[in-house]
Amino acid sequence: MANNDQPSGFQPYGETKKSSEYTAGARCFPGDCVTLQSDGKVDPSTAGQDIFGVALTYADADGNKVRVSTDPDQLYIGQADEADIDLQTDIGNNCDVLATAGNTTYKASRMEIDSSTIAAATAQVTVLGIEPKDDNAFGAQVKVICRINEHQIIGENDSAGV
């Protein structure tokens, strides 16, 4: 059975450990990975940027408030964009985030895991397993459990993966 292709950004896996309200520097969708900027505002992250956390609420413009999950130990569910996470041996490896525009109709993130970067020495997230659901399997659009590997709060202590 093929996995459903329904990217929705990154959703906390289990209970949200810690969240705080920040000022958005740009439109943020729930599920967007965000980066804390030098002006003290959070913007959606792009590939290669350290991630501060994940937006839990919607902010439609610069200056609006957005709640952000910021705990470095928080786990998330994210969807792979392609079929590169296809084997058990991919677990423990790192990937970057594919920063895509959010869905303005449903006010939802469309960010995904850039599965073509699996096994990168260092990258934004670490794949810890696949989401345990009957309709989810290794391959295209697999939903995985991950943690932020390149986190702004803990600095450049990111893991090289396995």
PADO-550038 format. One record per atom (N, C-alpha, C): chain; x, z, y. Coordinates in steps of 0.05 Angstrom, whole numbers, plus 5000, padded with zeros to 4 digits. Last residue first. Layout:
! PADO-550038
 chain    X    Z    Y
     A    X    Z    Y
...
END
This chain:
! PADO-550038
 chain    X    Z    Y
     A 5487 5244 5159
     A 5501 5246 5133
     A 5512 5220 5124
     A 5501 5258 5230
     A 5484 5251 5207
     A 5500 5253 5181
     A 5530 5277 5270
     A 5536 5250 5262
     A 5518 5241 5239
     A 5495 5315 5319
     A 5505 5312 5292
     A 5510 5282 5286
     A 5513 5338 5385
     A 5496 5323 5366
     A 5511 5318 5339
     A 5526 5368 5428
     A 5532 5378 5402
     A 5517 5364 5381
     A 5520 5358 5483
     A 5531 5337 5466
     A 5540 5347 5438
     A 5464 5401 5496
     A 5487 5384 5504
     A 5495 5364 5483
     A 5419 5429 5489
     A 5442 5438 5474
     A 5467 5420 5479
     A 5384 5404 5525
     A 5388 5433 5527
     A 5413 5442 5512
     A 5383 5349 5512
     A 5395 5358 5537
     A 5401 5388 5538
     A 5400 5326 5448
     A 5382 5343 5464
     A 5396 5352 5489
     A 5403 5287 5401
     A 5417 5287 5427
     A 5399 5300 5447
     A 5364 5298 5362
     A 5393 5302 5356
     A 5409 5303 5382
     A 5302 5323 5349
     A 5319 5311 5370
     A 5347 5318 5364
     A 5279 5309 5283
     A 5286 5327 5304
     A 5303 5313 5325
     A 5225 5284 5242
     A 5251 5283 5255
     A 5255 5305 5274
     A 5189 5254 5192
     A 5194 5279 5205
     A 5222 5278 5217
     A 5159 5189 5198
     A 5180 5207 5189
     A 5179 5233 5205
     A 5122 5137 5174
     A 5122 5159 5192
     A 5140 5180 5181
     A 5139 5068 5168
     A 5138 5095 5156
     A 5138 5116 5178
     A 5140 5014 5183
     A 5122 5033 5197
     A 5119 5060 5183
     A 5165 4992 5122
     A 5156 4985 5148
     A 5136 5005 5159
     A 5190 5047 5081
     A 5187 5018 5088
     A 5176 5015 5116
     A 5161 5100 5044
     A 5185 5087 5055
     A 5179 5058 5060
     A 5092 5115 5061
     A 5114 5111 5042
     A 5138 5098 5056
     A 5028 5141 5066
     A 5054 5138 5080
     A 5076 5136 5059
     A 4979 5160 5047
     A 4981 5132 5057
     A 5006 5127 5073
     A 4986 5213 5032
     A 4982 5193 5011
     A 4986 5164 5021
     A 5039 5247 5066
     A 5012 5237 5066
     A 5010 5215 5045
     A 5088 5278 5093
     A 5075 5279 5067
     A 5045 5272 5068
     A 5133 5238 5128
     A 5109 5254 5131
     A 5094 5254 5104
     A 5199 5241 5102
     A 5175 5226 5110
     A 5151 5244 5111
     A 5256 5271 5135
     A 5239 5266 5112
     A 5216 5249 5121
     A 5290 5272 5179
     A 5292 5294 5160
     A 5275 5290 5135
     A 5329 5236 5222
     A 5307 5233 5203
     A 5311 5255 5182
     A 5346 5253 5287
     A 5354 5255 5260
     A 5329 5254 5242
     A 5353 5216 5349
     A 5338 5233 5331
     A 5350 5232 5303
     A 5394 5188 5379
     A 5376 5207 5392
     A 5361 5225 5373
     A 5459 5187 5348
     A 5436 5175 5359
     A 5416 5196 5367
     A 5520 5172 5317
     A 5505 5191 5334
     A 5482 5175 5346
     A 5525 5132 5278
     A 5541 5157 5277
     A 5528 5179 5294
     A 5466 5106 5248
     A 5484 5107 5271
     A 5499 5133 5270
     A 5429 5104 5208
     A 5457 5109 5200
     A 5477 5107 5223
     A 5386 5059 5241
     A 5390 5080 5220
     A 5419 5081 5212
     A 5372 5022 5278
     A 5395 5038 5284
     A 5401 5060 5264
     A 5325 5001 5262
     A 5348 4984 5258
     A 5374 4999 5265
     A 5285 5036 5277
     A 5296 5039 5250
     A 5320 5021 5245
     A 5272 5069 5329
     A 5285 5043 5325
     A 5300 5044 5298
     A 5211 5100 5330
     A 5239 5103 5321
     A 5249 5075 5317
     A 5171 5090 5389
     A 5176 5090 5360
     A 5205 5097 5355
     A 5119 5097 5438
     A 5147 5099 5430
     A 5149 5101 5400
     A 5070 5096 5459
     A 5075 5075 5439
     A 5104 5076 5430
     A 5025 5147 5481
     A 5052 5136 5478
     A 5052 5115 5457
     A 4962 5138 5514
     A 4978 5147 5491
     A 5005 5133 5490
     A 4914 5123 5541
     A 4933 5143 5552
     A 4950 5156 5529
     A 4883 5082 5527
     A 4880 5106 5512
     A 4898 5129 5521
     A 4900 5045 5566
     A 4872 5048 5560
     A 4867 5075 5547
     A 4956 5045 5566
     A 4941 5055 5590
     A 4912 5059 5585
     A 5003 5061 5523
     A 4977 5048 5523
     A 4960 5060 5545
     A 5071 5055 5547
     A 5048 5069 5536
     A 5023 5052 5537
     A 5126 5014 5531
     A 5106 5022 5550
     A 5083 5035 5535
     A 5180 5043 5492
     A 5161 5022 5498
     A 5140 5032 5518
     A 5240 5056 5466
     A 5224 5063 5489
     A 5206 5039 5496
     A 5259 5076 5407
     A 5251 5051 5419
     A 5231 5058 5442
     A 5312 5119 5395
     A 5284 5117 5401
     A 5280 5090 5415
     A 5360 5116 5341
     A 5352 5117 5369
     A 5322 5114 5372
     A 5376 5158 5285
     A 5365 5133 5297
     A 5361 5138 5326
     A 5414 5185 5229
     A 5404 5185 5256
     A 5394 5157 5265
     A 5400 5214 5164
     A 5414 5196 5182
     A 5400 5196 5209
     A 5368 5244 5132
     A 5392 5257 5143
     A 5408 5240 5162
     A 5348 5191 5091
     A 5342 5218 5101
     A 5368 5231 5109
     A 5365 5146 5065
     A 5363 5145 5095
     A 5357 5172 5107
     A 5359 5154 5011
     A 5386 5158 5023
     A 5386 5155 5053
     A 5308 5137 5000
     A 5313 5166 5002
     A 5340 5171 5015
     A 5294 5079 5040
     A 5305 5092 5016
     A 5308 5122 5021
     A 5278 5055 5087
     A 5265 5046 5062
     A 5275 5060 5037
     A 5279 5041 5146
     A 5279 5068 5133
     A 5264 5064 5107
     A 5269 4988 5161
     A 5297 4997 5155
     A 5299 5024 5143
     A 5224 4961 5177
     A 5226 4969 5149
     A 5253 4981 5142
     A 5205 4984 5244
     A 5209 4963 5224
     A 5212 4975 5196
     A 5195 5030 5273
     A 5184 5004 5283
     A 5187 4982 5263
     A 5170 5092 5248
     A 5192 5072 5249
     A 5180 5045 5257
     A 5139 5144 5284
     A 5136 5120 5267
     A 5160 5102 5270
     A 5147 5215 5279
     A 5150 5190 5294
     A 5148 5167 5274
     A 5136 5283 5286
     A 5129 5260 5270
     A 5132 5235 5288
     A 5185 5335 5297
     A 5165 5316 5306
     A 5159 5295 5284
     A 5206 5403 5308
     A 5205 5379 5292
     A 5182 5361 5302
     A 5246 5443 5351
     A 5219 5431 5345
     A 5223 5406 5328
     A 5294 5462 5368
     A 5288 5464 5339
     A 5261 5453 5332
     A 5294 5459 5424
     A 5312 5441 5408
     A 5307 5442 5378
     A 5233 5458 5459
     A 5250 5473 5440
     A 5268 5454 5423
     A 5198 5431 5493
     A 5227 5431 5499
     A 5244 5445 5479
     A 5143 5394 5509
     A 5154 5410 5487
     A 5184 5408 5490
     A 5112 5394 5572
     A 5133 5382 5555
     A 5142 5403 5534
     A 5061 5373 5615
     A 5070 5394 5596
     A 5089 5381 5576
     A 5064 5350 5681
     A 5063 5343 5653
     A 5074 5366 5636
     A 5038 5335 5746
     A 5048 5354 5727
     A 5045 5344 5698
     A 5060 5283 5791
     A 5040 5297 5775
     A 5053 5315 5755
     A 5104 5256 5813
     A 5094 5280 5826
     A 5072 5295 5811
     A 5087 5192 5793
     A 5108 5209 5803
     A 5095 5232 5818
     A 5029 5189 5749
     A 5046 5180 5771
     A 5068 5200 5777
     A 4999 5209 5707
     A 4996 5181 5714
     A 5014 5171 5736
     A 5013 5245 5651
     A 5018 5245 5680
     A 5017 5216 5689
     A 4987 5278 5595
     A 4990 5253 5610
     A 4995 5259 5639
     A 5024 5322 5549
     A 5000 5314 5565
     A 5007 5289 5581
     A 5071 5327 5524
     A 5047 5335 5509
     A 5021 5327 5523
     A 5133 5295 5518
     A 5109 5300 5535
     A 5085 5307 5516
     A 5189 5326 5492
     A 5168 5307 5487
     A 5144 5315 5504
     A 5257 5333 5517
     A 5234 5342 5502
     A 5214 5319 5499
     A 5304 5310 5533
     A 5298 5338 5542
     A 5276 5350 5525
     A 5353 5270 5504
     A 5325 5276 5506
     A 5321 5305 5513
     A 5403 5226 5529
     A 5396 5251 5517
     A 5367 5258 5523
     A 5396 5155 5521
     A 5395 5179 5538
     A 5390 5204 5521
     A 5393 5114 5484
     A 5420 5124 5492
     A 5419 5149 5509
     A 5335 5085 5509
     A 5355 5086 5488
     A 5381 5096 5499
     A 5300 5130 5554
     A 5308 5103 5545
     A 5329 5106 5523
     A 5245 5174 5567
     A 5273 5168 5559
     A 5276 5139 5552
     A 5204 5183 5624
     A 5207 5174 5597
     A 5236 5166 5591
     A 5226 5239 5665
     A 5219 5210 5662
     A 5220 5203 5633
     A 5218 5297 5704
     A 5222 5285 5677
     A 5211 5256 5678
     A 5257 5324 5759
     A 5233 5313 5747
     A 5239 5301 5720
     A 5303 5340 5783
     A 5287 5361 5771
     A 5261 5350 5759
     A 5337 5300 5798
     A 5318 5309 5818
     A 5299 5331 5808
     A 5364 5286 5752
     A 5378 5303 5771
     A 5360 5313 5794
     A 5315 5291 5698
     A 5332 5277 5717
     A 5345 5296 5737
     A 5304 5299 5631
     A 5304 5313 5656
     A 5324 5300 5674
     A 5267 5253 5592
     A 5293 5262 5601
     A 5291 5276 5628
     A 5222 5249 5536
     A 5228 5250 5565
     A 5256 5261 5569
     A 5183 5213 5491
     A 5207 5228 5495
     A 5214 5227 5525
     A 5112 5213 5491
     A 5137 5202 5502
     A 5160 5221 5501
     A 5068 5243 5476
     A 5085 5231 5455
     A 5110 5217 5465
     A 5028 5225 5530
     A 5032 5244 5508
     A 5046 5231 5485
     A 5066 5190 5580
     A 5044 5190 5561
     A 5049 5212 5540
     A 5080 5187 5648
     A 5088 5197 5622
     A 5063 5199 5605
     A 5103 5154 5705
     A 5081 5157 5686
     A 5092 5166 5659
     A 5154 5194 5737
     A 5142 5168 5731
     A 5119 5174 5711
     A 5169 5244 5742
     A 5181 5226 5761
     A 5170 5198 5758
     A 5129 5303 5736
     A 5137 5277 5726
     A 5149 5260 5749
     A 5147 5370 5733
     A 5137 5348 5750
     A 5147 5322 5739
     A 5126 5411 5677
     A 5146 5399 5695
     A 5132 5379 5713
     A 5111 5468 5638
     A 5101 5447 5655
     A 5124 5438 5674
     A 5132 5477 5569
     A 5130 5485 5597
     A 5120 5462 5614
     A 5133 5503 5503
     A 5127 5482 5522
     A 5126 5494 5550
     A 5154 5515 5437
     A 5156 5523 5465
     A 5149 5498 5482
     A 5132 5500 5386
     A 5148 5524 5389
     A 5149 5534 5418
     A 5073 5479 5358
     A 5091 5474 5380
     A 5106 5501 5387
     A 5069 5478 5286
     A 5062 5491 5311
     A 5083 5484 5333
     A 5078 5413 5257
     A 5074 5442 5256
     A 5067 5452 5283
     A 5109 5369 5296
     A 5103 5373 5268
     A 5101 5403 5264
     A 5087 5336 5355
     A 5099 5360 5342
     A 5090 5362 5313
     A 5097 5266 5357
     A 5078 5288 5356
     A 5091 5312 5343
     A 5117 5212 5393
     A 5127 5234 5376
     A 5108 5257 5379
     A 5081 5151 5392
     A 5102 5167 5402
     A 5110 5189 5382
     A 5048 5122 5360
     A 5035 5141 5379
     A 5056 5160 5390
     A 5036 5061 5326
     A 5055 5078 5340
     A 5040 5096 5360
     A 5011 5040 5274
     A 4998 5053 5296
     A 5017 5072 5310
     A 5007 5006 5221
     A 5024 5003 5245
     A 5009 5013 5269
     A 5003 5037 5158
     A 4989 5028 5182
     A 5009 5027 5206
     A 5040 5014 5101
     A 5035 5034 5122
     A 5020 5022 5145
     A 5012 4983 5043
     A 5028 4981 5068
     A 5020 5004 5087
     A 5017 5000 4977
     A 5000 5000 5000
     A 5018 5000 5025
END
